[in-house]
Amino acid sequence: MSDLFCSSVITNKVPKLELELANSWFMPQTEVLMTGSDSVILFLLFPRWFMNAFRVMADYTDNSLTTVSREQHPSTGACHDYIPCNSENAMPLLVGALTILPVDQLEEVKSSGPDSGYVSPQSQEIHDLKHAAALGEPLPSFQKAIVTPTMGPQLNLTCRTIPVRQPGPGEAVVQLYYSGICRSDACFSIGPEPGYPKHDHVAGHEGIGRIVRAYDASLIDKLVAIRYLGSTCQSCSFCLRGLLTSCPFQLNSPKQVSGTFKEYATVPTSCLVRLPEALSKEGTAMLPYYTTALCSGSTALMALKGAEVGPEHVVVVVGVAGAIGNMAGMMAKQVRHAKVIGIDLSNKIIRLPPNSDQFGDIFLSAPLTADVESRVEHANAVIEACRKLRGGRGVLRGADSVIICGSTPEAFRSVHDYVCDGGRIICVGAPGGDTHLSIPVKDLIERNLKVSGNLMGGSQEALQVMEYIRSGHIRPDVTLVALDDVPYQMQEMVDCRTMGKIVVAIKAE
């Protein structure tokens, strides 16, 4: 059954409502959007079953519907908002704090007792939350955080004391234990990019901690993670195709939701990833390693899936000494049993850790110059490394796939020379500026090359990487730093001097 996409704009004089997204009685997904002013509510409704309700709502988009009836619940005193409609066929529909009812049924609800009518359990829960108090331990008034006071073209991070915000309904306060540092955080801390705050911005999107305060008692003390992609609508064309990162209604940390470079994060519960009890029972010793799975690890896993890496395949990882490259090389070798050629800057290759054999078989320094002779020499070195890893068997050819994890324009140069015919090129690095990937169209067509980009993995990929870590298949290269060290480490990362994953110990036990 194909979905019907309908929309109805209802203009009214009711003050702006704090609407909770809730499941309707008959409908699995409903989107509620506040648009423009406080007087417009845009409903996006999908399933064909509500054709009649949609038609009724469309009939009332003129001036005949200018108010929403507000009734007080007989027992709780909470206000409930009704949109009357004149159709015998219209089914009752709960959307957040609004219920759409035929007029005759609306009169019945007005005169009924507290346990009758169309006040659903979901609606009652929403009203109860408005009058409830948050549960959990008392919060301090202030906390330490790494803040960008004013966004600009350069990093401008400083350690400050900021208030701890109390949660509202649908929110929770997470006491953060650890937070990873991603190079994207540097991009989020300059500009600002569209949608990011211009002042007092807190970055960070790889946090793990425990819920210490919430309206739902069952959430208290649960181990959770905060990722960049907090929540999506799950019903737009992008979400239905699995492209969650393209959802126009997504909530991101640290964009719409403040980041994790602080001691306490007050976030919507929809933006939290509940971690398995098995991880929670281990204590906090392994949490720095699990932090690597939230962004770097899940991105690396998605890249391996996109490259279709399998046993005995030869994979080139460009930027192998960085956070994503380290995880990509490690999972390619230890999980997918592939052969890995690692490429990175010479100042990083000479500083590789003793366990480098866990994420690479052969390491090559990137060419120092961009001239043609240097590029050809480097490409020949890659082909020779491929020959060695294959034991001299088969025709001389390049790697089966190339995964570009580097964040400099140089990392994207001539990568098509590293890969064999029919090979795959996966781009996951995030270079700033106007960086281009240049591949001759003739090579692209005649050699059947496949090129794709990958922004990040989802929560399922993150949990899968955590399981690889818990089971001992991989052990990421982690360096722990203090919260005060974030400004220095971020600059080091921008200058391409960091190795592996940098993790901030915020509340280490």
C-alpha positions in Angstrom: 0.0 0.0 0.0 1.5 3.3 -1.0 1.5 6.1 1.5 -0.6 9.2 1.0 1.2 12.4 1.8 -1.1 15.1 3.0 -0.6 18.3 4.9 -3.0 20.7 6.6 -2.2 24.1 8.1 -4.5 25.0 10.9 -4.4 28.6 12.1 -5.5 29.3 15.6 -5.1 31.7 18.5 -3.9 29.2 21.1 -0.5 30.0 22.6 2.4 28.0 21.4 2.1 24.4 22.5 5.0 22.3 23.8 4.0 19.3 21.8 5.4 15.8 22.5 5.8 13.4 19.5 3.6 10.5 20.4 2.2 7.5 18.5 -1.5 7.8 17.5 -3.9 5.0 18.2 -3.9 3.8 14.6 -0.8 5.3 13.1 2.8 4.3 13.7 4.5 7.6 12.8 3.2 11.2 13.1 5.2 14.4 12.6 4.3 17.6 14.4 6.1 20.7 13.3 6.0 24.3 14.6 6.5 26.6 11.6 7.2 30.3 11.6 5.0 32.0 14.2 3.4 30.6 17.3 0.0 30.3 15.6 0.7 27.8 12.9 0.9 24.0 13.4 1.8 21.9 10.4 0.7 18.3 10.5 2.3 15.8 8.1 0.2 12.7 8.0 1.0 9.6 5.9 -1.0 6.4 5.9 -3.9 6.0 3.5 -6.2 4.9 6.3 -6.6 8.5 7.3 -7.9 9.7 3.9 -11.2 10.8 5.4 -9.6 12.6 8.3 -7.3 14.4 5.9 -10.2 15.5 3.7 -12.0 16.9 6.7 -8.9 18.8 7.9 -8.4 20.2 4.4 -12.0 21.5 4.4 -11.3 23.4 7.6 -8.1 25.2 6.4 -10.2 28.3 5.6 -11.4 30.9 8.1 -14.1 28.6 9.4 -11.6 27.0 11.8 -9.8 29.7 13.7 -9.7 28.3 17.2 -9.0 25.1 19.0 -11.4 24.1 21.8 -9.6 23.9 25.1 -11.2 21.7 27.8 -10.1 21.0 31.4 -9.6 17.4 32.4 -12.2 16.5 35.1 -9.8 14.9 37.5 -6.3 16.3 36.8 -7.2 19.8 35.9 -4.9 19.6 32.9 -6.1 21.3 29.7 -6.8 19.2 26.7 -7.0 20.7 23.2 -9.6 19.6 20.6 -10.0 20.3 16.9 -13.7 19.8 16.1 -14.6 18.5 12.7 -17.9 17.7 11.0 -17.6 14.2 9.5 -19.1 11.0 10.7 -16.2 9.1 9.0 -13.4 11.0 10.7 -11.5 8.8 13.1 -10.1 10.2 16.4 -6.4 10.9 16.1 -4.0 11.8 18.8 -1.1 14.0 17.7 1.0 15.1 20.7 -1.4 17.1 22.9 -4.1 17.5 20.3 -7.0 15.2 19.6 -9.1 15.5 16.4 -12.7 14.5 17.1 -16.0 14.6 15.2 -18.2 17.3 16.8 -20.8 14.9 18.3 -18.0 12.9 20.0 -16.5 16.1 21.3 -19.7 17.0 23.1 -19.6 13.5 24.7 -16.1 14.0 25.9 -17.0 17.4 27.4 -19.7 15.8 29.6 -18.0 12.6 30.4 -16.0 11.5 33.5 -12.2 11.3 33.8 -12.0 7.7 32.6 -14.2 8.0 29.5 -14.1 9.8 26.2 -11.0 10.0 23.9 -8.4 11.0 26.5 -5.9 8.3 25.6 -3.1 6.9 27.9 -0.5 8.7 25.8 -2.3 12.0 26.1 -2.8 11.6 29.8 0.9 10.8 30.3 1.8 14.0 28.5 -0.5 16.1 30.7 0.7 14.4 33.9 4.3 15.2 32.9 3.5 18.9 32.7 2.6 18.9 36.4 5.2 16.3 37.5 8.6 17.0 39.0 11.9 15.6 37.6 13.3 12.6 39.5 16.8 11.6 40.3 19.7 13.2 42.3 20.0 16.9 42.9 22.0 18.8 40.2 24.7 21.3 40.8 23.9 24.8 39.7 27.0 25.2 37.6 29.4 23.0 35.6 32.7 23.2 33.7 32.5 23.3 29.9 34.6 24.0 26.9 32.9 26.9 25.1 33.4 28.9 21.9 32.3 32.4 23.2 32.0 33.8 19.7 32.1 31.9 16.5 34.8 33.0 14.0 37.1 31.7 11.2 39.6 30.3 13.8 39.2 28.0 16.8 38.4 30.0 19.9 37.8 27.5 22.7 38.0 28.4 26.3 37.1 26.6 29.6 34.2 28.3 31.4 31.7 27.7 34.1 28.1 27.5 32.8 24.7 26.7 34.4 23.4 23.2 34.5 20.0 23.3 32.9 17.1 21.4 34.6 15.3 18.9 32.3 11.8 19.5 31.0 9.3 16.8 30.1 10.8 14.5 27.5 14.3 15.4 28.5 17.0 13.9 30.7 20.2 15.1 32.3 23.2 12.9 31.6 26.3 13.1 33.8 29.0 12.5 31.3 31.9 10.2 32.0 33.8 10.4 28.7 33.6 12.2 25.4 35.5 11.5 22.2 37.1 14.4 20.2 36.3 14.3 16.5 37.9 16.5 13.9 34.3 17.5 12.9 34.1 19.3 16.3 36.7 21.7 14.9 34.4 22.4 12.0 31.4 22.8 14.3 33.4 25.3 16.4 34.2 27.8 13.6 32.1 29.8 11.2 29.4 29.3 12.3 28.0 26.7 9.9 24.3 27.2 9.1 22.1 26.2 12.0 24.8 26.4 14.6 24.8 29.0 17.4 26.9 32.1 17.0 27.8 32.5 20.6 28.5 30.3 23.6 28.7 27.1 21.6 29.6 23.8 23.2 30.9 21.2 20.8 31.3 17.4 21.3 29.1 14.6 19.9 30.6 11.3 21.3 29.6 11.2 24.9 28.9 8.3 27.3 27.4 8.8 30.8 24.5 8.0 33.1 21.1 9.6 33.4 21.0 11.3 36.8 17.7 13.3 36.4 14.6 12.7 34.3 10.8 12.7 34.5 10.7 8.9 33.8 11.9 7.0 36.9 12.9 4.0 34.7 15.6 6.1 33.0 17.5 7.0 36.2 21.0 5.5 36.4 20.8 4.1 32.9 24.0 4.1 30.8 23.5 6.0 27.6 25.4 7.5 24.7 25.0 10.8 22.9 25.8 10.8 19.2 25.8 13.5 16.4 22.7 12.1 14.9 20.3 12.3 17.8 16.9 11.6 16.3 15.1 11.6 13.0 11.5 11.7 11.9 11.6 8.1 10.6 8.9 8.9 8.1 10.3 11.2 5.4 11.5 9.8 2.0 15.1 9.9 3.2 14.4 8.0 6.4 12.4 5.4 4.6 15.3 4.8 2.3 17.7 4.5 5.2 19.4 7.9 4.6 18.9 9.1 8.1 21.6 11.7 7.9 19.6 13.5 5.2 16.4 13.7 7.3 15.3 17.4 7.2 13.8 17.1 10.7 16.9 15.6 12.5 18.2 16.7 15.8 22.0 16.9 16.1 24.5 17.2 18.9 26.1 19.8 18.9 23.8 21.7 16.5 20.2 21.9 17.9 21.3 20.1 21.0 24.3 21.4 23.1 27.4 19.2 22.9 29.3 16.9 25.2 32.4 18.9 26.2 30.9 19.5 29.6 30.0 17.7 32.8 26.3 17.5 32.4 24.2 17.3 29.2 20.5 18.1 29.2 19.1 16.5 26.1 15.8 15.1 24.6 15.4 11.4 25.6 14.9 10.7 21.9 18.5 11.7 21.3 19.9 9.1 23.6 21.2 5.7 22.7 20.5 3.2 25.5 23.6 1.0 26.0 23.3 -2.8 26.7 23.2 -4.0 30.3 26.3 -6.1 29.6 28.3 -2.9 29.0 26.8 -1.2 32.1 27.9 -4.1 34.4 31.5 -3.8 33.3 32.1 -0.6 35.2 33.7 2.4 33.6 37.1 1.0 32.6 36.1 0.1 29.1 34.0 3.2 28.4 36.8 5.2 26.8 37.1 2.4 24.2 33.3 2.2 23.7 33.3 6.0 23.1 35.4 5.4 19.9 32.4 3.5 18.4 29.9 6.4 18.5 31.2 8.3 15.5 34.7 7.2 14.3 34.0 3.5 14.7 30.5 3.5 13.2 31.7 5.6 10.3 34.6 3.2 9.7 32.2 0.2 9.8 29.9 1.8 7.3 32.9 2.5 5.0 33.9 -1.2 5.1 30.3 -2.2 4.3 30.3 0.2 1.4 33.6 -1.1 0.1 32.3 -4.7 0.5 35.5 -5.7 2.2 35.9 -9.5 2.5 38.5 -12.0 3.5 41.9 -11.7 1.7 40.8 -8.5 0.0 43.5 -5.8 -0.2 42.3 -2.5 1.3 44.1 0.9 1.2 43.2 3.1 4.2 44.3 6.7 3.6 44.7 8.4 7.0 45.3 5.2 8.8 46.8 6.9 11.9 43.8 9.0 12.6 40.7 8.0 14.6 38.5 6.8 11.7 41.5 5.3 9.8 42.7 3.4 12.9 39.3 1.8 13.3 38.8 1.1 9.6 42.2 -0.7 9.4 41.6 -2.6 12.6 38.1 -3.9 11.7 39.3 -4.7 8.1 42.0 -6.9 9.5 40.6 -8.3 12.7 36.9 -8.6 11.8 36.8 -9.0 8.0 40.2 -10.7 7.6 41.4 -8.4 4.9 44.9 -7.2 4.1 45.5 -3.5 4.8 47.9 -1.0 3.3 48.0 2.1 5.6 48.9 5.5 4.2 49.5 8.7 6.3 51.8 11.6 6.7 55.4 10.7 7.3 55.4 12.4 10.7 52.7 10.0 11.8 54.0 6.8 10.1 57.2 7.1 12.1 55.2 7.4 15.4 52.9 4.4 14.9 52.2 2.5 18.1 53.7 -1.0 18.8 50.4 -2.6 18.0 50.3 -1.2 14.5 50.1 -4.7 13.1 46.6 -4.8 14.5 45.4 -2.2 11.9 47.8 -2.5 9.0 50.1 -4.9 7.1 52.2 -2.4 5.1 52.5 1.3 5.9 53.5 3.9 3.4 54.2 7.6 3.8 52.1 10.0 1.7 54.0 11.9 -1.0 55.5 15.1 0.2 54.8 17.0 -3.0 51.9 17.0 -5.4 53.9 16.8 -8.6 53.2 14.2 -11.2 56.5 12.3 -10.6 55.8 11.9 -6.9 52.3 10.8 -7.5 53.3 8.1 -10.0 56.1 6.9 -7.7 53.7 6.6 -4.8 51.0 4.8 -6.9 53.7 2.3 -8.0 54.6 1.7 -4.3 51.0 0.9 -3.6 50.7 -1.5 -6.5 53.9 -3.2 -5.3 52.5 -3.5 -1.7 49.4 -5.1 -3.2 51.5 -7.7 -5.0 53.3 -8.6 -1.8 50.1 -9.0 0.2 48.7 -11.3 -2.5 51.9 -13.4 -2.5 52.6 -12.6 -6.1 49.5 -14.5 -7.2 47.3 -13.3 -10.0 47.7 -10.4 -12.3 49.5 -7.3 -11.1 46.8 -4.9 -9.9 45.8 -2.3 -7.4 43.8 -2.7 -4.2 40.2 -4.0 -4.2 39.1 -0.9 -2.4 40.4 2.5 -1.1 38.9 4.1 2.0 39.8 7.8 2.3 39.7 8.8 6.0 42.1 11.7 5.8 40.9 15.3 6.3 43.3 17.1 4.0 42.9 17.8 0.3 46.1 15.8 -0.4 44.4 12.7 0.9 42.0 12.7 -2.1 44.6 13.1 -4.8 45.1 10.4 -7.4 43.3 7.7 -5.3 42.0 6.1 -8.4 45.6 5.0 -9.2 45.6 2.9 -6.0 42.6 0.7 -6.9 42.1 -2.1 -9.4 39.6 -2.2 -12.2 36.1 -2.7 -10.7 37.4 -1.5 -7.4 35.6 0.8 -4.9 36.6 4.2 -3.6 34.9 5.3 -0.3 35.2 8.9 0.9 34.7 9.5 4.6 37.2 12.2 5.5 35.9 15.7 6.0 38.4 18.2 4.5 37.5 21.9 4.8 37.3 24.3 2.0 36.6 23.6 -1.6 38.2 20.1 -1.9 37.5 18.1 -5.0 37.9 14.4 -5.9 39.3 14.3 -9.5 39.0 11.1 -11.5 39.2 11.1 -15.3 35.9 10.1 -16.7 37.6 7.7 -19.1 39.1 5.8 -16.1 35.8 5.9 -14.3 33.9 4.3 -17.2 36.5 2.0 -18.8 37.8 0.6 -15.5 34.3 0.3 -13.9 35.3 2.2 -10.8 32.7 2.8 -8.1 32.9 5.9 -6.0 30.7 6.8 -3.0 30.6 9.0 0.0 29.7 8.1 3.6 28.9 10.5 6.3 28.5 8.2 9.3 27.0 5.0 10.6 23.9 4.8 12.7 23.3 3.6 16.3 23.2 0.0 15.2 26.7 0.3 13.7 27.9 2.0 16.9 26.6 -0.9 19.0 28.1 -3.4 16.6 31.5 -1.8 17.0 31.1 -1.8 20.8 30.5 -5.5 20.6 33.7 -6.0 18.6 35.5 -4.1 21.4 33.8 -6.0 24.2 34.5 -9.4 22.6 38.2 -8.5 22.2 38.2 -8.5 18.4 39.6 -5.0 18.3 41.1 -2.6 20.8 41.2 1.0 19.6 44.2 3.2 20.1 43.0 5.7 22.8 44.7 8.6 24.5 42.9 10.0 27.5 43.0 13.8 28.2 41.4 16.1 30.7 38.5 18.4 29.9 40.8 21.4 30.3 43.0 20.0 27.5 40.3 20.0 24.8 41.3 23.4 23.3 44.9 22.2 22.9 44.0 18.8 21.5 41.5 20.3 19.0 44.2 22.5 17.6 46.6 19.6 17.4 43.9 17.7 15.5 43.4 20.5 13.1 47.2 20.6 12.5 47.2 16.8 11.8 49.4 15.9 14.8 47.2 13.6 16.8 47.3 9.8 16.6 44.4 7.4 17.1 41.4 8.5 19.2 41.5 11.3 21.7 39.0 10.8 24.5 38.2 13.3 27.3 37.9 11.9 30.8 35.2 14.0 32.3 34.1 11.9 35.3 36.5 8.9 35.3 35.9 6.5 38.2 
